[in-house]
Amino acid sequence: MAITWPWRSCLRCLHKQKTGEGQWVDLACTEAGLSLNGPALLDWSVNGRAMRDAPFDSNRSQYVPMAPHGIYPAAGEDHWVAIVCRHDDDWRKLAVLIDEDWCASFDTLASRLDDQDRLDELVSDWTRRQEKFELQALLRAEAIPVSAVQKPQERVDEDPTTAAFGLWPEVKHSAMGEVRVDGNPVHFSETDWELHHGAPCVGEHTEKVLTELLGMSSDEVQTLREEGVV
């Protein structure tokens, strides 16, 4: 797992030191993979150089041959759905749902790979008449890889899976009040934790640290303030 956040490692280590036992870590691969995207994004932004051979705007499979393999328009403005046919069985099930004569022209993987531009156009003509979440449910029922592309509001406020995982909690910030923040994209089997408070403002806990942790008196802290130290 390509995760190097030290505070998460520390939680596992503390639990192991206290109990002698490890923990199961529940973390989606997406969050792990995103942490590795920095160099690729920077290389493209600064140098205009992509990290793969296909056109930068292509969503076609780069390794295992698959077709169709892309993100297609759905009904409505700026709505999209990702669809993948891993093999001929996936395609035949999708072709039954599409129910158009042209599907017979792409019955084999070779025929689909040879004319992906036309295939994508025809699939797009079909998907743009479908509501993306309804299409997602329809294809998932047939075990065809599919995912509606969610806008931020859909992912944050309307996706029951992210809400159940606690990804977007409300916390209390000392200056801004109640605010929505990114939650913890990782869960531990034995360590329960939640976010309740926002990050502190500059110097917000200075007196608490000096008096409660370092044992200084209020007078000493006041002297430091007058001297401009804190």
N, C-alpha and C positions, 0 to 999 in steps of 0.2 A: 504494500500500500504506500503510495507516494504522498504521505502526509507528514509534515515535519513540524507542525505547530507544537511548541514545547509544552504549553500548558496542558494540552490533552495527554501528552506522554506522561507528564508529571502526575496527573490524576490516576492513571493506570499504575504508575510506579508506587505511589503512596498506598493504594489499595493492596498491591502485592506485598509491600513491606509490612503492612499491618496484619494481613490475613494469611500471607503465603500463597494466595490463589490469584489467578488471572481473571480477566473479564472478557465477555463477548463484546465486540465493538460493532455497532450498527451504523454504517456510513455508506450512502449511495456512491456508486462509482463516478457519477457525474460531478459531485462536489470534489472528489479526489482528482479527477482529470482536469477540472478547471484550474486547479492550482498550478498546473504545468503549462498553461497556455500563454504565459507572459512572453517568453522569447518569440513565439510564433506571431503574436499580435504586434509586438514591437518591430519585428523584422518586416512585416507587411506595411505597418504604418510609416516607418521611416524609409525603408528601402524599396517598397513595392514588390517584395520578393515572397512568393508563396513557398510553403514547405512540401508541396506535393506537385506531381506532374500535370494533373488535370487542371482545366481552367479554374480560377479561384472561386468563381460563382457556381461551380458544379457540385452537386450532391451525389453524384454517381459513385458506385462502389469502386474503390481503388485497388483492392486486393482480391478478395473472392469475387468472381464474376456473378453479378446479380442484376436483374432488370425485370420490371421497373425498380428503380432505387432513387428516390428523390423526395422533394417537398413540392406539393401540388396545390393549386388554388382551390379554395372551398367557397361555398356560397357566402355572399356578403363582401364588404370592403375590407381588404387586408386580412383575410382569414385563410389559413393554410393547414395542410395535413401532410404528415410524413408517412410514406408507404414503401414497404420493401417486400419484394418477392424473392425469397432465398433460393427457390428451386421451382421446377415445373409444377409441383403439386400446389404451391402457393399461388402460382399464376392461374392454374385451372380453376381454383376456387374463386379467385378474383374475377376471372372471365365470366363465371356463372353469374356473379353479382352485377357485373357491367351489362351483360346480355346484349352485346352488339355484334354484328356480323364480322367486323374487323378483327375481333379477338382471335379468330381462327388463324389469322396470318402470323400470329406470334406464339404459336403453340409450343415451340421449343426455345430453349435458352439461346441457342445460336441465332435464331431469327430475331429474337428480341435485342440481342447485343449488336447485331448488324445494322439495326435501324432504330437506335435509341431516340433520336430526335423526333421521329414520327410517332414512336410509341409514347413518348412523354407528352406530345401534343394531344394525342387521342385520350390518354388517361386524364390529362388536365381538362379536356372538354367534358369528361364525365364527372370528375370530382368537383368542378366549379358549380355544379348543380346540386351538390350535397352539403348539408349542414355538417360542420366538421366533427362535432361531438357525436352526432348520430352515426356518421360514417365510421368514426373510431369504434363505437360499440358494435356496429355491424361487422367490421372486419375482425375485431378481436374475438367475436363469437365463432369465427372460422379459423382462428389461430393464425391469422395473417399479421405480421408485424406492422403496427400502425400507431401513430400518436398525433392527436390534434396539437398544432402549434399554439401554445397559450400566450396571450398577451399578459403583461404584468398584472392587471386587475384580475384576470381569470385565474392566474396562478396563485396570487396572494389571497384574494377574497373568496374565490369560488371553488377552488380545488380542495375537496375534502381530505385528500391524502396529505397535503402539506399542512393543513390546519391540524390534523390529528398528530402529525409529527412535531408540532410546536415550532414551526419555522418562522412564524411572524408574530411574536408576542408583543404585547403592550407593556412598556416599562415607564416608570416615573423618573423624569429628569428634573433636577433641581431648578433649572432655569426655564425649560420649555414645557414642563408638565407631562401629561401622558403622551407618549409618542410610540409609533410602530417601529420596530427594529428587526434586523435579521436575527433569527434565533440560532440555536446550536444545531448544525447539520449532522451531529454525531450523538448517539445515545450509547450509554454503557449499561451492561446488564446488572451491575451491582451498585452503581453510583447514581443516585437520583439528584438532578439539579435543574433549576429553572432560573430564568432571568427575571428579576423584579425591578432593578434599578438601572438607570442610564449611567453612562460614564460621568465621572465627576468633572466639575469645572476646575480651572486652574486654581490651586491653593484651597479648594473646598474643604479638604480634610487635614490641612496642615496642623491646626491646633489639636485635633484628635490624635494625630500621629505623635506629635511632640509631647503631649501630656500623658496619653494612655499607653503608648508603646515605649517612648523614651524616658518617661518619668519626670519630665520638666514641669515646673510650677507655672501657674497662669502669669505670675509676675515675670518669670524668665521669658516666657513667650512674648509678653507685652514689650519687654526690653528689646527683644529681637525685632519686633515689628517697628519700634521707634528708630532702630538703627538701620532699618531697611534690609535686614537679612531675610525675613520671611514676609 
